[in-house]
Amino acid sequence: MTDEKPRPRLRFQLAAFPERYSLPARPTGSAAVQDAHRQTSFLLPDDLFLFERAMNAQLQVVAANSKLRTLRGAALFTLWSRAFSGLSDACAVVTQGSYASAAPLLRPALDCIAVERALIASGFEDYEEWAAAAITQVTERHATAFDIGRYRAAEVLIGEERLGPLYRLLTDLAMPHFGSSLLLVAPDSGVTKLSAGFSDNAFHLGWAELTIGWLLELASAQVATVLSTDELKISKTLRSDCEAAVRDVGLTLASTRRCYVEMVDDRFLFHSFRRTATGQPRRVIL
C-alpha cells in the first residue's frame, strides 16, 4: 500500500462505559441451562458476589478517570476493556453450565492484563512509538488503516506464582488438545468408559468452582494492575476498597475445600473434582 498519511496527533476519548456490573440474570432456555444457573447461584453465592464486587471496583476506577485524554490512558482502557468484557462474558457462560467456553474467553483476558503490566513497567514506550503512526488513511483503497501493533507479554507472567500456571492451563484448555477436550466434555470418564455429553450444560460443581475461581483470580489481577500505575487517579477510599477486594479474593481462593489445581511434575493435578456437592471427590491429572 502507498500514499499512507499518518494523523499528526491522536486524541483519546472514553466515549462510553457501564455504570455498574451485575451478575447474569436467570437465563431462558433448556432445563439444563436453568438448573446450572440455579445450582451455581445456590452453591457459590459468595464467590459470585465477590466477583461482582471486584468488577464494580474496576468500574469505579474507570468512572474516576473517564476524562483521561492521554495515549497512556488509551493503552490502559482499550486493553482493560477487552479483559473486562472477557470476564463478563465468561461469567455468563459459566453460570449456564457452558464450562468449555470459559477458557477461550479467559485466556485473552489474561493476555490483556499481561500486556497492561508490561506497558506500565516499561513506561508505555512501545505503545507511544506505535501510536505515532497507528492510524493512517490509504487513499488508493479509500480505507482507514489500523497498524496491527503485535505485542506479546506472556513472559511477565512467568514469575507469577498463580498467574503463570493459570496461563499455561487456560492455554491448554482453550486449544483443541485431545485430553483437555475430553476433560471438558466428558469429565465423568474413567479408564474403561468415555461418557460425553454433546453441547451439554449439565451442572458440574468442580468445573463451576474452578472457572469462577479463575474469574475471581483475573478480576483481582486486573484491579491490582490498575492500582499499580500512576497514570490513574484513585482516591484513598477507592484504593482501600479495591485493595480489600483483592485481599478477599486471595482469602477465598486459598481454601482447599473448593476444587483447585496445582502443578505437579509439570502436569496439572485437579483436587476435589466432582459433579455434585454430595459426590465423591476425585483427583484428576491433565
Buried (B, 14 or more C-beta within 10 A) or exposed (E): EEEBEBBEEEEBEBEEEEEEBEBBEEBEEBEBBBBBBEBBBEBBEEBBEBBBBBBBBBBBBBBBBBEBEEBBBBBBBBBBBBBBBBBBBBBBBBBBBBBBBBBBBBBBBBBBBBBBBBBBEEEBEBBBEBBEBBEBBBEEEEEEBEBEEEBEBBEBBEEBEEBBBBBBBBBBBBEEEEEBBBBBBBBBBEEEEEEEEEEBBBBBBBBBBBBBBBBBBBBBBBBBBBBEBEBBEBEEEBEEBBBEBBEBBEEBBEEEEBBBBEEEEEEBBBBBBBBEEEBEEBEBEB
